[in-house]
Amino acid sequence: MSKEPTKPSESLVQELLAERRDLKVALERLRLELADVRSTSSGPDPRVRDLTAEVERLRYQLAHSRAEVGLLREERDELRLGVERVLDQIAKA
């Protein structure tokens, strides 16, 4: 009672072979497109260099502003101490 396994229909096999051919063609097209893109690109985007320089300039400006704020705080504290001393002297007088 040996039964031969059921074979896929001939049309299914043809459909799968056609799909395989289509996928191979699509793959080759994508490979060619990738090679074309790689050959036309000339390295990193030139805007990256400009943006990196801008970031560096802004970091320097931020550091400078932070230092200036520190100096202004010191001046404010000194003025506050001076005003308190003057007020103490006026109160004692």
C-alpha atoms as one frame of an Amber mdcrd trajectory, in Angstrom:
protein
   0.000   0.000   0.000   2.772   2.301  -0.845   1.377   5.528  -2.046   3.413
   7.983  -4.131   3.577  11.392  -2.439   1.386  13.945  -4.050   3.308  16.089
  -6.524   2.666  19.789  -6.748   0.782  20.807  -9.771   2.791  21.806 -12.815
   1.350  25.321 -12.798   2.467  25.908  -9.192   6.010  24.906 -10.104   5.955
  27.263 -13.090   4.654  30.106 -10.928   7.411  29.554  -8.364  10.072  29.452
 -11.056   8.737  32.682 -12.600   8.700  34.358  -9.185  12.286  33.206  -8.605
  13.371  34.703 -11.936  11.625  37.987 -11.100  13.364  38.134  -7.739  16.751
  37.481  -9.342  16.136  40.285 -11.832  15.079  42.653  -9.036  18.154  41.706
  -7.019  20.461  42.416  -9.939  18.775  45.772 -10.577  19.275  46.740  -6.929
  22.923  45.659  -7.066  23.467  47.827 -10.129  21.683  50.757  -8.498  23.787
  50.379  -5.353  26.980  50.298  -7.397  25.845  53.434  -9.235  25.080  55.267
  -5.997  28.412  54.264  -4.515  30.288  55.458  -7.579  28.540  58.836  -7.693
  28.821  59.613  -3.992  32.017  61.442  -3.156  32.358  60.642   0.516  30.589
  62.277   3.410  28.072  65.027   2.911  29.889  68.393   2.681  27.307  69.924
   4.983  28.656  67.772   7.823  31.908  69.773   7.878  30.015  73.074   7.989
  27.676  71.848  10.691  30.580  70.516  12.755  32.241  73.920  12.572  28.979
  75.577  13.599  28.621  73.236  16.581  32.181  74.026  17.658  31.527  77.759
  17.350  28.352  77.444  19.431  30.166  75.402  22.099  32.806  78.102  22.356
  30.124  80.774  22.596  28.315  78.790  25.309  31.510  78.374  27.334  32.212
  82.096  26.990  28.664  82.971  28.096  28.902  80.652  31.103  32.170  82.290
  32.156  30.590  85.719  31.773  27.622  84.665  33.907  30.026  83.475  36.601
  31.747  86.880  36.634  28.419  88.705  36.768  27.341  86.580  39.748  30.559
  87.462  41.570  30.013  91.164  40.868  26.403  90.896  42.040  27.480  89.215
  45.275  30.148  91.891  45.889  27.620  94.666  45.280  25.145  93.003  47.606
  27.802  92.797  50.335  28.698  96.466  49.774  25.051  97.526  50.032  24.623
  95.502  53.234  27.750  97.121  54.752  26.501 100.598  53.855  23.079  99.819
  55.356  24.758  98.548  58.556  26.862 101.727  58.784  23.769 103.901  58.284
  21.878 101.940  60.928  24.757 102.392  63.412  25.016 106.103  62.746
